[in-house]
Amino acid sequence: MSANRKAAVIGAGIAGSSAALGLLDAGFEVTLYSDKSRKALRDDVPATGTAIYFGKPSQEADAQIIENLYGEESFTDGFSVRGYNPDKTPLLSFDVDFRYFRAQAVDPRLRADDRIGRFIERGGTFITEEVNSDKLDIIAGKNDLTLVATGKGGLIDIFEIDKSRTVYSEPQRYLLTVNIAGLPYDSKAFDYRSKVGWKHNLFTSNEEQGEIFVGGILHKDIGHSWSILGFATPKSDWRRRFEEADDAASALRIFNEIFRDYFPEDAKEIAKFTLIESDPHSWLKGAVTPHVRKAVGFTKSGKPVAALGDSAIIFDPIAGQGAQNVSIQAAALVKAAKEHKGAFDAEWITRQFDAHWANHGYGATEATRLYLGDAKYADHLKALFPAAAVNERAGSAFFRFQSEPSLILNLQTKEAIERYIENETGERFDELIKRFKPAEKFKGRE
Ligand SMILES: Cc1cc2nc3c(=O)[nH]c(=O)nc-3n(C[C@H](O)[C@H](O)[C@H](O)COP(=O)(O)OP(=O)(O)OC[C@H]3O[C@@H](n4cnc5c(N)ncnc54)[C@H](O)[C@@H]3O)c2cc1C
């Protein structure tokens, strides 16, 4: 280990702050550049996303950078799912434990702030400065390794889009999200849907309009809070409604109206949510086109720099893969950099990303296609959803892809997914599927 190796990280979101802390602890002299001050990153911007770590792999990778600082506060352990037909009639429901892991939901602004704090405490240099391409060239010249983690913007254009790994050319969902309070974390929250109250997140869908996630998340100011996250299909009524949001209050109002009009059984419980007064940035709207970039880019004078986090792969958030991908990519990159003896050249950077892609990135993009209902996975969903409605273990098997997305790579055919369901449930698929009957009525809050 050479104590004098230098690394620079551009961007101090969850990716940049994790990599900077990890590299520092690995013996590098590290400078972290951020276009916003530490305080502004925490208090003046919305969270990049809900950033739930659904999986054991992502939580174990994150623990290589920093231990769990948030105790048992925000672990959920299952999902209550309700699906509705386009005409708003009930289709199916299931309420299942994950069985394989717990999901941890912590405001990514808090996660990043804690990492930056520890990074500074341990001797890292934090510089508030927007890095442009001229400055990047100078930084890369002074450092042995330079990572670009500027999220979906900033410097990412120096990384070419990798067409061979990119599937979509337009957004698959339009997003609206708001962080709110008003319901305690207890067994009564949504108890008409879930046997364990707040411990199960809710996933509610209308086949034509899209999906809505509701779940607990530890907020940076108030601790226990909730996130509502809506995914509208491109031509839907929901998308038109989402576009009207212009602050947290209007976002919450829009969700109240959607629940009233589409999922009336939940409307009374949703109406209990209140705004988080200390956080005017508790909402977000927009759309992302999922894509993958080449992991190595070159500065003006030809120095190689590496893409990390959203700057390398952008996922549609429906399967909750972006932040999990960050933690796995960052931990692997830090470990490889610590062990590497030679130059951090373009070949080394590409090799690390190819290994990450094979180990995790490719599976995470394919699992996201599954949850998006991509035509490639139509047979999978036709098997998984009705199976989950009649057998709890099939429901857990469906959510296992959030934690271990690469499993899907070996389950590419209709036969393979049916065998997977059989293995997970211990039942013959044809016997199991015969029991499925569409739901007639859903229970609501009395
Ligand atoms: C609605 C939504 C829900 C989500 N839910 C989940 C989920 O449940 N689970 C999950 O795993 N993932 C989820 N994600 C994805 C996850 O939030 C992101 O993948 C993750 O937060 C990305 O972190 P990042 O550090 O790469 O990018 P960012 O958080 O965008 O950080 C980039 C930083 O770089 C800074 N910067 C930009 N340009 C410059 C510059 N020129 N110089 C210096 N600094 C610069 C920015 O200010 C910013 O602070 C969700 C995403 C969305 C949108």
The ligand as an SDF file (V2000), in Angstrom:
LIG
                    3D

 53 58  0  0  0  0  0  0  0  0999 V2000
  -37.6350    8.9650   -7.4980 C   0  0  0  0  0  0  0  0  0  0  0  0
  -36.4450    8.0710   -7.3130 C   0  0  0  0  0  0  0  0  0  0  0  0
  -36.4990    6.9870   -6.4360 C   0  0  0  0  0  0  0  0  0  0  0  0
  -35.4030    6.1460   -6.2610 C   0  0  0  0  0  0  0  0  0  0  0  0
  -35.4980    5.0590   -5.4370 N   0  0  0  0  0  0  0  0  0  0  0  0
  -34.4280    4.2180   -5.3140 C   0  0  0  0  0  0  0  0  0  0  0  0
  -34.4910    3.0760   -4.4470 C   0  0  0  0  0  0  0  0  0  0  0  0
  -35.4970    2.8230   -3.7720 O   0  0  0  0  0  0  0  0  0  0  0  0
  -33.3970    2.2760   -4.3560 N   0  0  0  0  0  0  0  0  0  0  0  0
  -32.2610    2.5270   -5.0600 C   0  0  0  0  0  0  0  0  0  0  0  0
  -31.3050    1.7600   -4.9510 O   0  0  0  0  0  0  0  0  0  0  0  0
  -32.1640    3.6060   -5.8710 N   0  0  0  0  0  0  0  0  0  0  0  0
  -33.2050    4.4530   -6.0110 C   0  0  0  0  0  0  0  0  0  0  0  0
  -33.0920    5.5620   -6.8010 N   0  0  0  0  0  0  0  0  0  0  0  0
  -31.8040    5.8600   -7.4430 C   0  0  0  0  0  0  0  0  0  0  0  0
  -30.8360    6.5600   -6.4820 C   0  0  0  0  0  0  0  0  0  0  0  0
  -31.4670    7.5770   -5.7590 O   0  0  0  0  0  0  0  0  0  0  0  0
  -29.6530    7.1140   -7.2770 C   0  0  0  0  0  0  0  0  0  0  0  0
  -29.1550    6.0930   -8.1160 O   0  0  0  0  0  0  0  0  0  0  0  0
  -28.5200    7.6120   -6.3920 C   0  0  0  0  0  0  0  0  0  0  0  0
  -28.9730    8.4670   -5.3830 O   0  0  0  0  0  0  0  0  0  0  0  0
  -27.4840    8.3110   -7.2900 C   0  0  0  0  0  0  0  0  0  0  0  0
  -26.4340    8.8560   -6.5220 O   0  0  0  0  0  0  0  0  0  0  0  0
  -25.2200    9.5840   -7.2330 P   0  0  0  0  0  0  0  0  0  0  0  0
  -24.2960    9.9840   -6.1450 O   0  0  0  0  0  0  0  0  0  0  0  0
  -24.7040    8.7770   -8.3620 O   0  0  0  0  0  0  0  0  0  0  0  0
  -25.8420   10.8920   -7.9140 O   0  0  0  0  0  0  0  0  0  0  0  0
  -26.3490   12.2770   -7.2620 P   0  0  0  0  0  0  0  0  0  0  0  0
  -27.0730   12.0360   -6.0120 O   0  0  0  0  0  0  0  0  0  0  0  0
  -27.0760   12.9780   -8.3690 O   0  0  0  0  0  0  0  0  0  0  0  0
  -25.0340   13.0740   -6.8990 O   0  0  0  0  0  0  0  0  0  0  0  0
  -24.2890   13.8120   -7.8330 C   0  0  0  0  0  0  0  0  0  0  0  0
  -23.6800   15.0170   -7.1320 C   0  0  0  0  0  0  0  0  0  0  0  0
  -22.7490   15.6540   -8.0210 O   0  0  0  0  0  0  0  0  0  0  0  0
  -22.8840   17.0540   -7.8900 C   0  0  0  0  0  0  0  0  0  0  0  0
  -22.3810   17.6700   -9.1140 N   0  0  0  0  0  0  0  0  0  0  0  0
  -22.9810   17.7270  -10.3390 C   0  0  0  0  0  0  0  0  0  0  0  0
  -22.2060   18.3550  -11.2230 N   0  0  0  0  0  0  0  0  0  0  0  0
  -21.0720   18.7010  -10.5690 C   0  0  0  0  0  0  0  0  0  0  0  0
  -19.8820   19.3780  -10.9760 C   0  0  0  0  0  0  0  0  0  0  0  0
  -19.7020   19.8020  -12.2250 N   0  0  0  0  0  0  0  0  0  0  0  0
  -18.9120   19.5830  -10.0420 N   0  0  0  0  0  0  0  0  0  0  0  0
  -19.0680   19.1560   -8.7600 C   0  0  0  0  0  0  0  0  0  0  0  0
  -20.1810   18.5060   -8.3390 N   0  0  0  0  0  0  0  0  0  0  0  0
  -21.1710   18.2880   -9.2310 C   0  0  0  0  0  0  0  0  0  0  0  0
  -24.3910   17.2380   -7.6790 C   0  0  0  0  0  0  0  0  0  0  0  0
  -24.7230   18.4690   -7.0970 O   0  0  0  0  0  0  0  0  0  0  0  0
  -24.7030   16.0760   -6.7540 C   0  0  0  0  0  0  0  0  0  0  0  0
  -24.5290   16.4320   -5.3980 O   0  0  0  0  0  0  0  0  0  0  0  0
  -34.2060    6.4030   -6.9890 C   0  0  0  0  0  0  0  0  0  0  0  0
  -34.1390    7.4970   -7.8700 C   0  0  0  0  0  0  0  0  0  0  0  0
  -35.2480    8.3260   -8.0360 C   0  0  0  0  0  0  0  0  0  0  0  0
  -35.1560    9.4920   -8.9880 C   0  0  0  0  0  0  0  0  0  0  0  0
  1  2  1  0
  2  3  1  0
  2 52  2  0
  3  4  2  0
  4  5  1  0
  4 50  1  0
  5  6  2  0
  6  7  1  0
  6 13  1  0
  7  8  2  0
  7  9  1  0
  9 10  1  0
 10 11  2  0
 10 12  1  0
 12 13  2  0
 13 14  1  0
 14 15  1  0
 14 50  1  0
 15 16  1  0
 16 17  1  0
 16 18  1  0
 18 19  1  0
 18 20  1  0
 20 21  1  0
 20 22  1  0
 22 23  1  0
 23 24  1  0
 24 25  2  0
 24 26  1  0
 24 27  1  0
 27 28  1  0
 28 29  2  0
 28 30  1  0
 28 31  1  0
 31 32  1  0
 32 33  1  0
 33 34  1  0
 33 48  1  0
 34 35  1  0
 35 36  1  0
 35 46  1  0
 36 37  1  0
 36 45  1  0
 37 38  2  0
 38 39  1  0
 39 40  1  0
 39 45  2  0
 40 41  1  0
 40 42  2  0
 42 43  1  0
 43 44  2  0
 44 45  1  0
 46 47  1  0
 46 48  1  0
 48 49  1  0
 50 51  2  0
 51 52  1  0
 52 53  1  0
M  END
$$$$
